[in-house]
Amino acid sequence: MKTASIAIASLCLLAACGGKDNEVGEFKNDWVGNEIKIKSLTDPKIDGVICHLSYFDRGFWDRVGKGNWFENPSNSSISCLQTGPVTIGNIDVDKSGEEVFDQNQSLIFKQLAVRRIYDADSDSLMYVSFSRKITNGSAKMSLSTVPLYGREVTWERGKPAAD
């Protein structure tokens, strides 16, 4: 009985790791209950751009069968597009850009993150989804580009010059 209580409490903690406030799609991709989930993400400093992030969410039977109760895989994919006039606030325009989203993929050691980088030479925004682990980084990532050239774009602090 005590083991069942611990398992139920663990699942509740795991479910609390990721928010569902912007989940726009989900479907089961196998018979053990694993799911692909899709979130819509808005950049807090850029209006007129939306990204859709898909990621893998392990089901109960997969967790029971394989152990490792508290972690989802690092796999993700991102696609971004312009949805209207673009207004760009005070963004970091250096080569490392800035993080615009993160979500726990394990109890404490792994996060799924999205970083925005502005490429002044091509006048585009790049969004990279990736997994961050405390001990080992992950090479699994996905990139989406939103072109700004020839589009209606308002820079609140002035457009940065290309190098």
Secondary structure, DSSP 8 states (H G I E B T S, - for coil): -HHHHHHHHHHHHHHHTS--TTEEEEEE-STT--EEEEEEEE-TTEEEEEEEEEEEE--HHHHHHH--TTB--S-EEEEEEEEEEEEE-S---STT-EEEEEEESBSSSEEEEEEEEEETTTTEEEEEEEEEESSS----EEEEEEE-TTS-EEETT------
